[in-house]
Amino acid sequence: MKIAFVGKGGSGKTTLSSLFIRHLAANEAPVVAVDADINQHLGAALGLDDEQTDALPAMGAQLPLIKEYLRGSNPRIASAETMIKTTPPGAGSRLLRVSENNPVYDACAHTVRLDDGDIRLMATGPFTESDLGVACYHSKVGAVELCLNHLIDGPDEYVVVDMTAGSDSFASGMFTRFDMTFLVAEPTLKGVSVYRQYKEYARDFGVSLKVVGNKVQGQDDVDFLRTEVGDDLLVSVGHSDWVRTMEKGRPQRFELLEADNRMALQALQDAAEDSYALRDWERYTRQMVHFHLKNAESWGNAKTGADLAAQVDPDFVLGEQTAGVGTPQPA
């Protein structure tokens, strides 16, 4: 299942993303973690030092490789150069699985050893000096969206994406790629403002959205969040000595995380599983095509010099039944 963590800058979404990833690893679940934030902090939150974080391969830099691999033998895609971030898979496309080995993971994924198991970490990559003033950050995040569009995930597999702050993810269709979106909100008016934006934007697309209250200090904070977001409030998280030691670079073993916070993380997992059980693969594919056609008409056709609507395979529906569709994986 695919899970996103969103929220305003400073809300604690990266910290909660990392805690949730550790929780899943402790439960022996296969995990691909993706840092899709413009400020790359997920690696550090998972225990990497500055040198290791800086050395993470950037998905944006590997976009030509990603496109060529996912294109496979799809006859509707003339070349990798005509693929854009929303290009959907079709007959002949290569599809990704969470637990497999493939050239995309070889080029873009870094194995992170946690207390209770290993996870794969991928990162969009930060702005470089050559990007400043000439590149949009969404061009880098496009590598994430393209991979999500070609990924088949099962009920016991997890893709956890730490999204860019605020409501920037609505600049593309990526916000519809998730079975559950956890919005991390502090108990302040500014803290819930992003929630209102998400709720409004996501209303017409069936996006499952739950609020995780963070930096909650008492019942008054809980009551405030409940008043502002209603039943969308799933759990609240308060002060954590474990998190404080982690942020100082002296993390304890994850099993020592406070019991109430462990229970909160389990509530997140339960909510995600319940939402995945309702996934409609046909709607999932239909939304993918919808945003591809919008992007094609808006800018994609002009940029590539091709009619990108022709990339849509009308008979293709992404799902478990398409797991074996496409060209053979290289040895």
N, C-alpha and C positions, 0 to 999 in steps of 0.2 A: 504494500500500500504506500501511497505517496502522501507526505505530510509536510506542511509549510508552517514556519514560525514567522509571524510578522508583528509589527508594532512600531511606534515612533522611536526615534533615536534615543538611546539611553534607557529604554524601558526594561531591558534585561532579556531580550529575546534570544540573543546569542548564548547567554548563560543557561537559559532554560532549554535551548536546543541541545546544548552539550550535555546537560543533565539527562535529558530524555534519551539521547544517543547512548550514554553510559548505562542507563536503565535497560534499554533494549539489549545491549551487549551482555549485561548481567543475566538476562533471560535467554541468552544463547540464540538470539534472532539475527539473521543476516542483515547487515545495514550498509547502505551507501549514503554517506553524509555529503551534502553539497553546500559550500559557502558561496552564496549568490549575492552577498552584500558588497557594496562598494568599498566598505571598510572591512578588510579581511581579518576577522578575529576568531573565527570558529576553531581554527587549528590551535591557537594558543589556549582556548578554553578547553580543548581536549588534551592539553598537556605538552604540545610541541613548543620548543624554545624558538627564539627569534630567527635563528639560522635555519631551522627546519621549516618554519612557517614561510620564510622568504624563498625557500627552495621548492615550495609546492608547485607542481606544473600547472600552468594556466590553461584552462579549457579554451578561452578565447584565442590563444596563440595556436591551438591545435584544430581550429575550425575547419581548415581544408581537409585534414585527415578524417575528422568526424564525418564530414559530408560525404567524402568518397566512400568510407566504409558503410554508412547507413544507406547510401544510394543503392548499393548492391547491383543487381541486374534489372532494376525497375525500369521498364521501357518508357515510362512516362516522364522520366527525368533524363534530359539529354546529356547533362554534364553536372558535375558537382558544383560548378560555378553558378548554375541556375537555381540551386537550392537556397532558400532563405530560412530564417529561424522557425517559421510556421509550416514549412513543407511537411505534409503528412506522409506516412508510409503507404505503400500499396503492394500489389503482387510483385515479388522480386526484391523488395527492400529487405535489408538486414535489420533484425530487431535485437534489442538488448535485453538481457535478464540480469537480475540483481546479483546472483551468485556465480555467474559464468566468468570465464576468462575470455577477453577479446581485445583487439587492438586499441579500442577507445579507452578501456581501463588501463591498458599497458602504458598509454601515452599520458593519461590525465589523472589517474587515481594513485593515491599514496596510502599505503597500509599503516594504520595507526594502532599501536598495541595499547589496549586499555586493561584495567585490572582483570576483567572477566572475559576477555576475548578481543579479537581484531575486528576493525571496521575499515571500510574503504572511505577515504576522504578525497573529494574533488573540489576545486575552487575555480571560479570564473577568472580570477586574476585581477590585480589592482590596475588602476590607471598607470600607464607609463608616461615618461616625459614626452614621447612622440604622440601620445593620445591627446594631450592637453590642448584644448582649444579647437580640436578638429574631429574628435570622436565622441559619440554618445555611449554612455555606459551600457545602454540596452543592446548595443552591438556585441558586447562581451557576454551578457546574460543570454543572448540568443543561442549560444552553444548549449546552455542548460535546457532551454525550451525545446530545441531540436532533439536532444537526447530523451527528454521526457516524452515527447511525441512518439518515439520509437521504442519505448520501454514497456515490457510486459512484466508486471509484478504480481506475485501471488499473495494470499492472505497472511502468510507467515514471514513475508519479506518486507523490508522497510527502506524507503527512500525519504530521508529527512533533509529538507532544504531550509537553510537560514536565509531568509529573503532580505532584499534591500529595505531600508527603513522607509516608513511612511506608506503612501499608496502608489508608489512608482510601479509596482508590479502590474497595475492595470493598464500600463502603456502597451501591453500585448495580451495574448490570450493565456499566458502562463498561469494566471490565477485560477483557471478552470481545470488545471492538470492535477489537482490534489483531492484526495478523498476527505481530508480534514485540514482546515486552516486554523491554527491556534494563534489568536491575537493576544499578545502580552500587553497588559494595560496596568499602569499605576493608578492608584485611587485618587486621581485628580481630574479636573476638567480637560486639561491638555492630554492626560493619559487615555481618556476615552474618545477623544476627537477622531483619532484614526479609525476606531471601531465604527463610528457613524459613517465615515467614508466607505469603509469596506462593506458595511451592511447595505448601503445604498447601491454601490456598484455591483455587488454580487447577487442582488435579489433576483435578477432575471435569469441567472445562470445555474441555479440550484447548488451554489457553493455552500458546503457545510462549514459553518463558522462557530467556534467556541472561544470564549474569553478566559484567559488565565490571569487572574489578579496577581500582581507582583509587588513586592515591597509593602505588603500589608502588615500593619502594626496592631490592629485590634478589630473588634466587632464593628466599630463605626466605619472603618475602611471597607469592610465587607458589605455593610448595609449601603454605603455610598455606591459601590460598584453594582450591587443588585438593583438599586434604584435606576442607575444609568443604563444598564445593559440587560436587565431582566433575566430570563431563563437562559440566556446565552452565557452567563457566568458559570463555568464548569467547576473550577477549583481556585483557591487562593493560596499564595505562597508567601511566607513571611521571612524573617531573618534566618540566615543559615550560617552557623559557625563553619561548617564544612566548606561552603562556597567562599567564605572569607579567607580561609587558609589556602584554597585553590587559587584565588586571585592574588595572593601573596607569593605564589610559586611554590607553595609547600603542601600540595594536595595529600590528603589522607586516602586510605583505601575507600573505594566507593561504598562498600558495605557499611561504612560508618556514617553515611549520610543520615540525617535525622529521620525518624520513623514517619513523621507526618508528611515530610517531603517525599519520601519513598511512596507513600500512599497516594499523594497527589500525582506523581508520575505514572503510577499504575492506572489512575483514573483517566489520564490522557491516552494511555495505550488502549484501554477499554473503549473509550469514545471513538478512537480511530478505527478500531476493529469493527465496531457497530456500523460506522459509516461505510467502510469498505464493503461490508456485506450487502449494501444497497447499490453498489456501483452498477451503472447501466452502460455497458461497453458501447452500445449503439449511440447513445447520447454523447458519450465521451468522444467518440470518433466524429460525430456530427459537429460538436463544438470546435474540435480541431480544424475541421474543414471550413467552418464559418469564419474563424479568425484568419485562416490562410487566404481565403478569398478577399477578405477585407484588406489585408496587408498587400496582397498582390495588386489590387486595384489602386490602393493609396500610394504605394511607392515601389513595390517589388517588380512589377512589369517594366517600369521605366528604368530601374537600376540594372536589371539583368538583360533587358532587351528581348524578353521571352514572354509568352502568354502563360503565366504560372497557374491559371485555372486548369490548364490541361494536365497538371501534375496530379490532380485529384482522381483517384481510382474509385468510381461510384459503387463498385461491388465489394470493396474492402472494408471490413470492420475489425478494428484492433481488438484482441482478446486472447484468452487462453487457447482458443482453437486455432489461432494464427501463429502459435509458438514455433511451429516447424516450417512456416512459410518463409521463403526468401532463399538467397544463395547460401551454399554451405559455408560454415565458419572455417576460417583458415586454421590449420593445425598449429 
